[in-house]
Structures are given as C-alpha cells and as structure tokens.
Amino acid sequence: MKKIVLAAASVLALSLTSCTINKPAEAPRVITVSGSGTVSVSPDLVSVKFIVRSSGWNVSQTVERNAINTNNAIAAIKAAGLADDDIFTSDYKITQDNSQAYPGQYTVRNTISVIIRNPELTGKVIDAAVKQNVGANGVTDFEYMVSDRSTALRQARTLAIKDAQDAANLLAGASGCKVGNVLEISENYTSTSRNDGVMLAKAANSMAETTIEPGKLDITSNVTIKYTIE
C-alpha cells in the first residue's frame, strides 16, 4: 500500500511540472516613446556646384567653347583662393535635342564642384566663377557643412536619448509604473541650415559683391525607444 501512495505522488509531481513548463510566458508590458535633440553649430565648409553650359549646332565648336569657359571658371576660382584639391569635375554631358523630327542643337554641360574651407570667401568665389559670362553660367547646388560633424551629432544623440527617457519616466510614473529595460532603439538624424542660403545682392550688370550669410547649421537626432515597464 505504501508503494502505491508513492507512485501516485510521483505522478502528481510530474503533472504539475509539466503544466509549469508548458505554460506560456506573459508578454512584457512595454512603452514606446520618441525623443529629439538639436545642436546648432557654425558651418566651416561650403559646397558649391557651378554649371558651365554651352549650346550650338556644331558639336566640336560647342565642346571647344565649353572647354574655354570651364578653364576660365576654374582659373578664376583658384585666383579667388581655392586649392587645386578642392576643385573637381563632378559631371560632364554632351546631349542633342532630338525632340523634333530633325536633329537639334548640341548642349555641353560641365559641372564644377568646389569645397570652400573659409565661408567668408564664398561670395568672392561665386562672383569670380560667373564673371562677365565667360565662365560658369550659374550655381546648381549650394550646401553648408561642418567638418567635425561627429562631435555635434554625438551631442544631439545624447540630448535625444535624455528627452526620450524623460518622456518614458513621466508617462510610466503617471500610470503607476516604473521604466525597465530598453528593448529597441531606432534613430535618424538631419542637418538643416537656418537661413535662405545664398543671398544675391548683385544685379545683372552691377559691380556689387554677392553677399553670403551662413547662419547656423542645426544637427538633429530623432530617436524612438521601446522600454519594458514594471
């Protein structure tokens, strides 16, 4: 009789253990919050792209004229204070207008990209490149940059994380909970200039110098964090 009781007890213990193992774990309670951090810095680099565009019925003559204007623009840019390593061709195209039933004019486009390491020279460089219509035809791209982006971005990320943590603590505390571990983090960042870019103070045939107002460069980090709550 004693052996029978022990056997029954063993079966009961095995049954309880089996129920404990197979019982599904409860999903953790979570809270998802967003945070943002922005650091403003003064740009110390300017990226400018100049377009040299020439059109004509004879492709050889058009290419030659474009080459002359391109060389004029590059020489003027160097004379304005830029180093050879900061000037390069980023695009070159020869196209023909075939929108009609007969061949149209040829167009040669040469894009000169420059990096200006002293923003105060920007107006001078632009004026030199487009002077007297024997160089570049215009500016196709203009961007302020900062050489030490990593430091500013690290500061912005720290502010964004703190902003998200504060939001999580506030929401969880108001609900009678506590913030637990981090489950997920996602992030994106942007750089924006707080001004209107190039301010042209020069009329078509005026001798006035192009005025550049750099303003500030805002580097912003946006994070989304998922926490457990207890």
CYANA upper distance limits for C-alpha pairs under 8 A (distance plus 0.5 A):
  1 MET  CA      5 VAL  CA      7.13
  2 LYS  CA      6 LEU  CA      7.01
  3 LYS  CA      7 ALA  CA      6.76
  4 ILE  CA      8 ALA  CA      6.81
  5 VAL  CA      9 ALA  CA      6.73
  6 LEU  CA     10 SER  CA      6.71
  7 ALA  CA     11 VAL  CA      6.81
  8 ALA  CA     12 LEU  CA      6.77
  9 ALA  CA     13 ALA  CA      6.72
 10 SER  CA     14 LEU  CA      6.67
 11 VAL  CA     15 SER  CA      6.68
 12 LEU  CA     16 LEU  CA      6.80
 13 ALA  CA     17 THR  CA      6.70
 14 LEU  CA     18 SER  CA      6.64
 15 SER  CA     19 CYS  CA      6.86
 16 LEU  CA     20 THR  CA      6.82
 17 THR  CA     21 ILE  CA      6.80
 18 SER  CA     22 ASN  CA      6.72
 19 CYS  CA     23 LYS  CA      6.49
 28 PRO  CA    228 THR  CA      6.98
 28 PRO  CA    229 ILE  CA      8.19
 29 ARG  CA    228 THR  CA      6.22
 29 ARG  CA    229 ILE  CA      6.12
 29 ARG  CA    230 GLU  CA      7.79
 30 VAL  CA    226 LYS  CA      7.15
 30 VAL  CA    227 TYR  CA      5.97
 30 VAL  CA    228 THR  CA      4.78
 30 VAL  CA    229 ILE  CA      5.94
 31 ILE  CA    168 ALA  CA      7.66
 31 ILE  CA    172 ALA  CA      8.35
 31 ILE  CA    226 LYS  CA      6.18
 31 ILE  CA    227 TYR  CA      5.82
 31 ILE  CA    228 THR  CA      6.78
 31 ILE  CA    229 ILE  CA      7.20
 32 THR  CA    168 ALA  CA      8.09
 32 THR  CA    224 THR  CA      7.52
 32 THR  CA    225 ILE  CA      6.15
 32 THR  CA    226 LYS  CA      4.76
 32 THR  CA    227 TYR  CA      6.81
 33 VAL  CA    164 ALA  CA      6.40
 33 VAL  CA    167 ALA  CA      7.15
 33 VAL  CA    168 ALA  CA      6.65
 33 VAL  CA    224 THR  CA      6.24
 33 VAL  CA    225 ILE  CA      6.04
 33 VAL  CA    226 LYS  CA      7.04
 34 SER  CA    163 ASP  CA      8.25
 34 SER  CA    164 ALA  CA      5.76
 34 SER  CA    167 ALA  CA      8.24
 34 SER  CA    222 ASN  CA      7.78
 34 SER  CA    223 VAL  CA      6.10
 34 SER  CA    224 THR  CA      4.85
 34 SER  CA    225 ILE  CA      6.82
 35 GLY  CA    160 ALA  CA      5.31
 35 GLY  CA    161 ILE  CA      6.71
 35 GLY  CA    162 LYS  CA      7.95
 35 GLY  CA    163 ASP  CA      5.29
 35 GLY  CA    164 ALA  CA      4.59
 35 GLY  CA    165 GLN  CA      8.34
 35 GLY  CA    167 ALA  CA      8.23
 35 GLY  CA    222 ASN  CA      6.35
 35 GLY  CA    223 VAL  CA      5.76
 35 GLY  CA    224 THR  CA      6.95
 36 SER  CA    156 ALA  CA      8.39
 36 SER  CA    157 ARG  CA      8.41
 36 SER  CA    159 LEU  CA      7.39
 36 SER  CA    160 ALA  CA      4.65
 36 SER  CA    161 ILE  CA      8.00
 36 SER  CA    163 ASP  CA      6.77
 36 SER  CA    164 ALA  CA      7.90
 36 SER  CA    220 THR  CA      7.54
 36 SER  CA    221 SER  CA      6.21
 36 SER  CA    222 ASN  CA      5.04
 36 SER  CA    223 VAL  CA      6.86
 37 GLY  CA    156 ALA  CA      5.24
 37 GLY  CA    157 ARG  CA      6.76
 37 GLY  CA    158 THR  CA      7.88
 37 GLY  CA    159 LEU  CA      5.13
 37 GLY  CA    160 ALA  CA      4.65
 37 GLY  CA    161 ILE  CA      8.39
 37 GLY  CA    163 ASP  CA      7.82
 37 GLY  CA    220 THR  CA      6.10
 37 GLY  CA    221 SER  CA      5.83
 37 GLY  CA    222 ASN  CA      7.17
 38 THR  CA    156 ALA  CA      5.62
 38 THR  CA    159 LEU  CA      7.86
 38 THR  CA    160 ALA  CA      8.33
 38 THR  CA    218 ASP  CA      6.88
 38 THR  CA    219 ILE  CA      6.07
 38 THR  CA    220 THR  CA      4.75
 38 THR  CA    221 SER  CA      6.96
 39 VAL  CA    152 ALA  CA      6.74
 39 VAL  CA    153 LEU  CA      8.10
 39 VAL  CA    155 GLN  CA      7.41
 39 VAL  CA    156 ALA  CA      6.04
 39 VAL  CA    218 ASP  CA      6.23
 39 VAL  CA    219 ILE  CA      5.85
 39 VAL  CA    220 THR  CA      6.99
 40 SER  CA    152 ALA  CA      8.49
 40 SER  CA    216 LYS  CA      6.62
 40 SER  CA    217 LEU  CA      6.04
 40 SER  CA    218 ASP  CA      4.97
 40 SER  CA    219 ILE  CA      6.82
 41 VAL  CA    146 VAL  CA      8.28
 41 VAL  CA    152 ALA  CA      8.05
 41 VAL  CA    216 LYS  CA      6.20
 41 VAL  CA    217 LEU  CA      5.77
 41 VAL  CA    218 ASP  CA      6.99
 41 VAL  CA    219 ILE  CA      8.32
 42 SER  CA    146 VAL  CA      7.91
 42 SER  CA    214 PRO  CA      8.28
 42 SER  CA    215 GLY  CA      7.51
 42 SER  CA    216 LYS  CA      5.52
 42 SER  CA    217 LEU  CA      6.47
 43 PRO  CA    119 PRO  CA      8.25
 43 PRO  CA    144 TYR  CA      6.43
 43 PRO  CA    145 MET  CA      5.81
 43 PRO  CA    146 VAL  CA      5.31
 43 PRO  CA    147 SER  CA      8.45
 43 PRO  CA    214 PRO  CA      7.56
 43 PRO  CA    215 GLY  CA      8.46
 43 PRO  CA    216 LYS  CA      7.11
 43 PRO  CA    217 LEU  CA      6.60
 44 ASP  CA    117 ARG  CA      6.83
 44 ASP  CA    118 ASN  CA      6.93
 44 ASP  CA    119 PRO  CA      6.69
 44 ASP  CA    144 TYR  CA      8.23
 44 ASP  CA    145 MET  CA      6.98
 44 ASP  CA    146 VAL  CA      5.80
 44 ASP  CA    147 SER  CA      7.14
 45 LEU  CA    115 ILE  CA      7.33
 45 LEU  CA    116 ILE  CA      6.17
 45 LEU  CA    117 ARG  CA      5.32
 45 LEU  CA    118 ASN  CA      6.98
 45 LEU  CA    119 PRO  CA      6.63
 45 LEU  CA    144 TYR  CA      6.53
 45 LEU  CA    145 MET  CA      5.46
 45 LEU  CA    146 VAL  CA      6.21
 45 LEU  CA    147 SER  CA      7.23
 46 VAL  CA    115 ILE  CA      6.30
 46 VAL  CA    116 ILE  CA      5.49
 46 VAL  CA    117 ARG  CA      7.16
 46 VAL  CA    118 ASN  CA      8.29
 46 VAL  CA    119 PRO  CA      6.65
 46 VAL  CA    122 THR  CA      7.95
 46 VAL  CA    142 PHE  CA      7.82
 46 VAL  CA    143 GLU  CA      6.27
 46 VAL  CA    144 TYR  CA      5.16
 46 VAL  CA    145 MET  CA      6.33
 47 SER  CA    113 SER  CA      7.80
 47 SER  CA    114 VAL  CA      6.40
 47 SER  CA    115 ILE  CA      5.28
 47 SER  CA    116 ILE  CA      6.85
 47 SER  CA    141 ASP  CA      8.21
 47 SER  CA    142 PHE  CA      6.27
 47 SER  CA    143 GLU  CA      5.60
 47 SER  CA    144 TYR  CA      6.89
 47 SER  CA    145 MET  CA      7.83
 48 VAL  CA    113 SER  CA      6.37
 48 VAL  CA    114 VAL  CA      5.93
 48 VAL  CA    115 ILE  CA      7.10
 48 VAL  CA    116 ILE  CA      8.29
 48 VAL  CA    139 VAL  CA      7.56
 48 VAL  CA    140 THR  CA      8.24
 48 VAL  CA    141 ASP  CA      6.12
 48 VAL  CA    142 PHE  CA      5.18
 48 VAL  CA    143 GLU  CA      7.09
 49 LYS  CA    111 THR  CA      6.98
 49 LYS  CA    112 ILE  CA      6.07
 49 LYS  CA    113 SER  CA      4.88
 49 LYS  CA    114 VAL  CA      6.84
 49 LYS  CA    139 VAL  CA      6.25
 49 LYS  CA    140 THR  CA      6.06
 49 LYS  CA    141 ASP  CA      5.52
 49 LYS  CA    142 PHE  CA      7.14
 50 PHE  CA    111 THR  CA      6.11
 50 PHE  CA    112 ILE  CA      5.56
 50 PHE  CA    113 SER  CA      6.88
 50 PHE  CA    129 ALA  CA      8.26
 50 PHE  CA    136 ALA  CA      6.55
 50 PHE  CA    137 ASN  CA      7.81
 50 PHE  CA    138 GLY  CA      6.22
 50 PHE  CA    139 VAL  CA      5.09
 50 PHE  CA    140 THR  CA      6.41
 50 PHE  CA    141 ASP  CA      7.96
 51 ILE  CA    109 ARG  CA      7.28
 51 ILE  CA    110 ASN  CA      6.37
 51 ILE  CA    111 THR  CA      5.16
 51 ILE  CA    112 ILE  CA      6.92
 51 ILE  CA    136 ALA  CA      6.12
 51 ILE  CA    137 ASN  CA      6.24
 51 ILE  CA    138 GLY  CA      6.10
 51 ILE  CA    139 VAL  CA      6.67
 51 ILE  CA    140 THR  CA      6.86
 52 VAL  CA     66 ASN  CA      7.31
 52 VAL  CA     69 ASN  CA      7.49
 52 VAL  CA     70 THR  CA      6.72
 52 VAL  CA    109 ARG  CA      6.22
 52 VAL  CA    110 ASN  CA      5.56
 52 VAL  CA    111 THR  CA      6.74
 52 VAL  CA    112 ILE  CA      8.23
 52 VAL  CA    135 GLY  CA      7.31
 52 VAL  CA    136 ALA  CA      4.97
 52 VAL  CA    137 ASN  CA      5.78
 52 VAL  CA    138 GLY  CA      7.88
 53 ARG  CA     66 ASN  CA      7.20
 53 ARG  CA    107 THR  CA      7.47
 53 ARG  CA    108 VAL  CA      6.17
 53 ARG  CA    109 ARG  CA      5.05
 53 ARG  CA    110 ASN  CA      6.95
 53 ARG  CA    136 ALA  CA      7.93
 53 ARG  CA    137 ASN  CA      6.89
 54 SER  CA     62 THR  CA      6.64
 54 SER  CA     63 VAL  CA      8.17
 54 SER  CA     65 ARG  CA      7.49
 54 SER  CA     66 ASN  CA      6.01
 54 SER  CA    107 THR  CA      6.16
 54 SER  CA    108 VAL  CA      5.75
 54 SER  CA    109 ARG  CA      7.17
 55 SER  CA     62 THR  CA      6.48
 55 SER  CA    105 GLN  CA      6.96
 55 SER  CA    106 TYR  CA      6.00
 55 SER  CA    107 THR  CA      4.87
 55 SER  CA    108 VAL  CA      6.87
 56 GLY  CA     61 GLN  CA      7.97
 56 GLY  CA     62 THR  CA      5.96
 56 GLY  CA    105 GLN  CA      5.83
 56 GLY  CA    106 TYR  CA      5.89
 56 GLY  CA    107 THR  CA      7.22
 57 TRP  CA     62 THR  CA      8.15
 57 TRP  CA    104 GLY  CA      7.73
 57 TRP  CA    105 GLN  CA      5.23
 57 TRP  CA    106 TYR  CA      6.39
 58 ASN  CA     62 THR  CA      6.62
 58 ASN  CA    105 GLN  CA      8.20
 58 ASN  CA    106 TYR  CA      7.53
 59 VAL  CA     63 VAL  CA      6.56
 59 VAL  CA    106 TYR  CA      6.35
 60 SER  CA     64 GLU  CA      6.68
 61 GLN  CA     65 ARG  CA      6.62
 62 THR  CA     66 ASN  CA      6.61
 62 THR  CA    106 TYR  CA      7.72
 62 THR  CA    107 THR  CA      7.83
 62 THR  CA    108 VAL  CA      7.31
 63 VAL  CA     67 ALA  CA      6.64
 63 VAL  CA    108 VAL  CA      6.80
 64 GLU  CA     68 ILE  CA      6.83
 65 ARG  CA     69 ASN  CA      6.82
 66 ASN  CA     70 THR  CA      6.48
 66 ASN  CA    108 VAL  CA      7.17
 66 ASN  CA    109 ARG  CA      8.21
 66 ASN  CA    110 ASN  CA      8.15
 67 ALA  CA     71 ASN  CA      6.60
 68 ILE  CA     72 ASN  CA      6.67
 69 ASN  CA     73 ALA  CA      6.66
 69 ASN  CA    134 VAL  CA      5.87
 69 ASN  CA    135 GLY  CA      4.91
 69 ASN  CA    136 ALA  CA      7.27
 70 THR  CA     74 ILE  CA      6.71
 70 THR  CA    110 ASN  CA      7.79
 70 THR  CA    135 GLY  CA      6.39
 70 THR  CA    136 ALA  CA      7.26
 71 ASN  CA     75 ALA  CA      6.54
 71 ASN  CA    135 GLY  CA      8.08
 72 ASN  CA     76 ALA  CA      6.66
 72 ASN  CA    129 ALA  CA      8.36
 72 ASN  CA    134 VAL  CA      7.24
 72 ASN  CA    135 GLY  CA      5.78
 73 ALA  CA     77 ILE  CA      6.63
 73 ALA  CA    128 ALA  CA      7.77
 73 ALA  CA    129 ALA  CA      5.17
 73 ALA  CA    130 VAL  CA      7.48
 73 ALA  CA    134 VAL  CA      8.07
 73 ALA  CA    135 GLY  CA      4.86
 73 ALA  CA    136 ALA  CA      6.29
 74 ILE  CA     78 LYS  CA      6.72
 74 ILE  CA     87 ILE  CA      8.21
 74 ILE  CA    112 ILE  CA      8.46
 74 ILE  CA    129 ALA  CA      7.66
 75 ALA  CA     79 ALA  CA      6.68
 76 ALA  CA     80 ALA  CA      6.72
 76 ALA  CA    125 VAL  CA      8.32
 76 ALA  CA    128 ALA  CA      5.81
 76 ALA  CA    129 ALA  CA      6.31
 77 ILE  CA     81 GLY  CA      7.40
 77 ILE  CA     82 LEU  CA      6.76
 77 ILE  CA    125 VAL  CA      6.13
 77 ILE  CA    126 ILE  CA      8.45
 77 ILE  CA    128 ALA  CA      6.54
 77 ILE  CA    129 ALA  CA      6.28
 78 LYS  CA     82 LEU  CA      5.28
 78 LYS  CA     83 ALA  CA      6.79
 78 LYS  CA     84 ASP  CA      7.64
 80 ALA  CA    121 LEU  CA      8.13
 80 ALA  CA    124 LYS  CA      6.93
 80 ALA  CA    125 VAL  CA      6.06
 80 ALA  CA    128 ALA  CA      7.26
 81 GLY  CA    121 LEU  CA      8.18
 81 GLY  CA    125 VAL  CA      8.32
 82 LEU  CA     86 ASP  CA      7.09
 82 LEU  CA     87 ILE  CA      8.06
 82 LEU  CA    116 ILE  CA      7.36
 83 ALA  CA     87 ILE  CA      7.56
 86 ASP  CA    114 VAL  CA      5.92
 86 ASP  CA    115 ILE  CA      5.62
 86 ASP  CA    116 ILE  CA      7.82
 87 ILE  CA    112 ILE  CA      7.50
 87 ILE  CA    113 SER  CA      6.38
 87 ILE  CA    114 VAL  CA      5.10
 87 ILE  CA    115 ILE  CA      7.33
 88 PHE  CA    112 ILE  CA      6.34
 88 PHE  CA    113 SER  CA      5.93
 88 PHE  CA    114 VAL  CA      7.06
 89 THR  CA    110 ASN  CA      7.74
 89 THR  CA    111 THR  CA      6.28
 89 THR  CA    112 ILE  CA      5.18
 89 THR  CA    113 SER  CA      6.46
 90 SER  CA    111 THR  CA      6.18
 90 SER  CA    112 ILE  CA      6.60
 90 SER  CA    113 SER  CA      6.52
 91 ASP  CA    109 ARG  CA      8.27
 91 ASP  CA    110 ASN  CA      6.43
 91 ASP  CA    111 THR  CA      5.52
 91 ASP  CA    112 ILE  CA      8.00
 92 TYR  CA    108 VAL  CA      8.03
 92 TYR  CA    109 ARG  CA      6.09
 92 TYR  CA    110 ASN  CA      5.04
 92 TYR  CA    111 THR  CA      6.78
 93 LYS  CA    107 THR  CA      8.44
 93 LYS  CA    108 VAL  CA      6.22
 93 LYS  CA    109 ARG  CA      5.63
 93 LYS  CA    110 ASN  CA      7.12
 94 ILE  CA    106 TYR  CA      7.46
 94 ILE  CA    107 THR  CA      6.22
 94 ILE  CA    108 VAL  CA      5.04
 94 ILE  CA    109 ARG  CA      6.99
 95 THR  CA    106 TYR  CA      6.18
 95 THR  CA    107 THR  CA      5.77
 95 THR  CA    108 VAL  CA      7.05
 96 GLN  CA    103 PRO  CA      7.70
 96 GLN  CA    104 GLY  CA      6.53
 96 GLN  CA    105 GLN  CA      6.23
 96 GLN  CA    106 TYR  CA      4.90
 96 GLN  CA    107 THR  CA      6.64
 97 ASP  CA    103 PRO  CA      6.98
 97 ASP  CA    104 GLY  CA      5.08
 97 ASP  CA    105 GLN  CA      6.25
 97 ASP  CA    106 TYR  CA      7.12
 97 ASP  CA    107 THR  CA      8.48
 98 ASN  CA    102 TYR  CA      7.26
 98 ASN  CA    103 PRO  CA      5.86
 98 ASN  CA    104 GLY  CA      6.27
 99 SER  CA    104 GLY  CA      8.27
100 GLN  CA    104 GLY  CA      7.89
116 ILE  CA    121 LEU  CA      7.77
116 ILE  CA    122 THR  CA      7.23
118 ASN  CA    122 THR  CA      7.95
119 PRO  CA    214 PRO  CA      7.92
120 GLU  CA    212 ILE  CA      8.22
121 LEU  CA    125 VAL  CA      6.62
122 THR  CA    126 ILE  CA      6.73
122 THR  CA    212 ILE  CA      7.29
123 GLY  CA    127 ASP  CA      6.68
123 GLY  CA    209 GLU  CA      7.28
123 GLY  CA    210 THR  CA      5.37
123 GLY  CA    211 THR  CA      6.17
123 GLY  CA    212 ILE  CA      6.35
124 LYS  CA    128 ALA  CA      6.63
124 LYS  CA    209 GLU  CA      7.71
124 LYS  CA    210 THR  CA      7.62
125 VAL  CA    129 ALA  CA      6.68
126 ILE  CA    130 VAL  CA      6.97
126 ILE  CA    210 THR  CA      7.94
127 ASP  CA    131 LYS  CA      6.27
127 ASP  CA    209 GLU  CA      7.51
127 ASP  CA    210 THR  CA      7.08
129 ALA  CA    135 GLY  CA      6.28
129 ALA  CA    136 ALA  CA      6.07
130 VAL  CA    134 VAL  CA      7.60
130 VAL  CA    135 GLY  CA      5.75
130 VAL  CA    136 ALA  CA      5.27
130 VAL  CA    137 ASN  CA      6.58
130 VAL  CA    138 GLY  CA      7.12
131 LYS  CA    135 GLY  CA      7.03
131 LYS  CA    136 ALA  CA      8.42
133 ASN  CA    137 ASN  CA      7.31
142 PHE  CA    197 GLY  CA      7.84
142 PHE  CA    198 VAL  CA      8.26
143 GLU  CA    197 GLY  CA      8.29
144 TYR  CA    193 SER  CA      7.58
144 TYR  CA    214 PRO  CA      7.92
144 TYR  CA    217 LEU  CA      7.86
145 MET  CA    217 LEU  CA      8.05
146 VAL  CA    217 LEU  CA      8.48
148 ASP  CA    152 ALA  CA      7.73
149 ARG  CA    153 LEU  CA      6.53
150 SER  CA    154 ARG  CA      6.53
151 THR  CA    155 GLN  CA      6.89
152 ALA  CA    156 ALA  CA      6.72
152 ALA  CA    219 ILE  CA      7.39
153 LEU  CA    157 ARG  CA      6.59
153 LEU  CA    219 ILE  CA      6.91
153 LEU  CA    220 THR  CA      7.87
153 LEU  CA    221 SER  CA      7.65
154 ARG  CA    158 THR  CA      6.77
155 GLN  CA    159 LEU  CA      6.88
156 ALA  CA    160 ALA  CA      6.68
156 ALA  CA    219 ILE  CA      7.38
156 ALA  CA    220 THR  CA      6.44
156 ALA  CA    221 SER  CA      5.98
157 ARG  CA    161 ILE  CA      6.66
157 ARG  CA    220 THR  CA      8.39
157 ARG  CA    221 SER  CA      5.85
157 ARG  CA    222 ASN  CA      8.11
157 ARG  CA    223 VAL  CA      8.42
158 THR  CA    162 LYS  CA      6.81
159 LEU  CA    163 ASP  CA      6.61
160 ALA  CA    164 ALA  CA      6.76
160 ALA  CA    221 SER  CA      6.62
160 ALA  CA    222 ASN  CA      6.69
160 ALA  CA    223 VAL  CA      6.74
161 ILE  CA    165 GLN  CA      6.64
161 ILE  CA    223 VAL  CA      7.33
162 LYS  CA    166 ASP  CA      6.59
163 ASP  CA    167 ALA  CA      6.83
164 ALA  CA    168 ALA  CA      6.70
164 ALA  CA    223 VAL  CA      7.89
164 ALA  CA    224 THR  CA      7.90
164 ALA  CA    225 ILE  CA      7.51
165 GLN  CA    169 ASN  CA      6.65
166 ASP  CA    170 LEU  CA      6.61
167 ALA  CA    171 LEU  CA      6.65
168 ALA  CA    172 ALA  CA      6.41
168 ALA  CA    179 VAL  CA      7.36
168 ALA  CA    227 TYR  CA      8.36
169 ASN  CA    173 GLY  CA      6.23
169 ASN  CA    178 LYS  CA      7.61
169 ASN  CA    179 VAL  CA      6.69
170 LEU  CA    174 ALA  CA      6.61
171 LEU  CA    175 SER  CA      6.88
172 ALA  CA    176 GLY  CA      6.83
172 ALA  CA    177 CYS  CA      5.39
172 ALA  CA    178 LYS  CA      6.21
172 ALA  CA    179 VAL  CA      6.88
172 ALA  CA    229 ILE  CA      7.66
173 GLY  CA    177 CYS  CA      5.81
173 GLY  CA    178 LYS  CA      6.66
177 CYS  CA    229 ILE  CA      6.74
177 CYS  CA    230 GLU  CA      6.05
178 LYS  CA    229 ILE  CA      5.97
178 LYS  CA    230 GLU  CA      5.63
179 VAL  CA    227 TYR  CA      7.07
179 VAL  CA    228 THR  CA      6.68
179 VAL  CA    229 ILE  CA      5.11
179 VAL  CA    230 GLU  CA      6.88
180 GLY  CA    227 TYR  CA      6.58
180 GLY  CA    228 THR  CA      5.28
180 GLY  CA    229 ILE  CA      5.54
180 GLY  CA    230 GLU  CA      6.81
181 ASN  CA    227 TYR  CA      6.02
181 ASN  CA    228 THR  CA      5.90
181 ASN  CA    229 ILE  CA      8.27
182 VAL  CA    225 ILE  CA      7.59
182 VAL  CA    226 LYS  CA      6.48
182 VAL  CA    227 TYR  CA      4.99
182 VAL  CA    228 THR  CA      7.05
183 LEU  CA    225 ILE  CA      8.04
183 LEU  CA    226 LYS  CA      5.91
183 LEU  CA    227 TYR  CA      6.03
183 LEU  CA    228 THR  CA      7.45
184 GLU  CA    225 ILE  CA      6.14
184 GLU  CA    226 LYS  CA      5.58
184 GLU  CA    227 TYR  CA      7.85
185 ILE  CA    223 VAL  CA      7.39
185 ILE  CA    224 THR  CA      6.21
185 ILE  CA    225 ILE  CA      5.04
185 ILE  CA    226 LYS  CA      7.09
186 SER  CA    223 VAL  CA      6.09
186 SER  CA    224 THR  CA      5.77
186 SER  CA    225 ILE  CA      7.14
187 GLU  CA    221 SER  CA      7.43
187 GLU  CA    222 ASN  CA      6.05
187 GLU  CA    223 VAL  CA      4.84
187 GLU  CA    224 THR  CA      6.94
188 ASN  CA    221 SER  CA      6.44
188 ASN  CA    222 ASN  CA      5.93
188 ASN  CA    223 VAL  CA      7.19
189 TYR  CA    219 ILE  CA      7.63
189 TYR  CA    220 THR  CA      5.85
189 TYR  CA    221 SER  CA      4.81
189 TYR  CA    222 ASN  CA      6.49
190 THR  CA    218 ASP  CA      8.46
190 THR  CA    219 ILE  CA      6.27
190 THR  CA    220 THR  CA      5.78
190 THR  CA    221 SER  CA      7.23
191 SER  CA    217 LEU  CA      7.13
191 SER  CA    218 ASP  CA      6.02
191 SER  CA    219 ILE  CA      5.02
191 SER  CA    220 THR  CA      6.89
192 THR  CA    217 LEU  CA      6.18
192 THR  CA    218 ASP  CA      5.70
192 THR  CA    219 ILE  CA      7.19
193 SER  CA    197 GLY  CA      8.23
193 SER  CA    215 GLY  CA      7.58
193 SER  CA    216 LYS  CA      6.38
193 SER  CA    217 LEU  CA      5.04
193 SER  CA    218 ASP  CA      6.63
194 ARG  CA    215 GLY  CA      6.49
194 ARG  CA    216 LYS  CA      6.08
194 ARG  CA    217 LEU  CA      6.86
194 ARG  CA    218 ASP  CA      7.73
195 ASN  CA    213 GLU  CA      8.05
195 ASN  CA    214 PRO  CA      7.69
195 ASN  CA    215 GLY  CA      6.37
195 ASN  CA    216 LYS  CA      8.09
197 GLY  CA    212 ILE  CA      7.98
197 GLY  CA    213 GLU  CA      7.70
197 GLY  CA    214 PRO  CA      7.62
198 VAL  CA    211 THR  CA      7.80
198 VAL  CA    212 ILE  CA      6.02
198 VAL  CA    213 GLU  CA      7.59
199 MET  CA    210 THR  CA      7.61
199 MET  CA    211 THR  CA      6.20
199 MET  CA    212 ILE  CA      6.19
199 MET  CA    213 GLU  CA      7.57
200 LEU  CA    210 THR  CA      5.79
200 LEU  CA    211 THR  CA      6.51
200 LEU  CA    212 ILE  CA      8.23
201 ALA  CA    208 ALA  CA      7.22
201 ALA  CA    209 GLU  CA      7.18
201 ALA  CA    210 THR  CA      5.72
201 ALA  CA    211 THR  CA      6.39
202 LYS  CA    206 SER  CA      6.29
202 LYS  CA    207 MET  CA      7.51
202 LYS  CA    208 ALA  CA      5.62
202 LYS  CA    209 GLU  CA      6.57
202 LYS  CA    210 THR  CA      6.18
203 ALA  CA    207 MET  CA      8.49
203 ALA  CA    208 ALA  CA      8.01
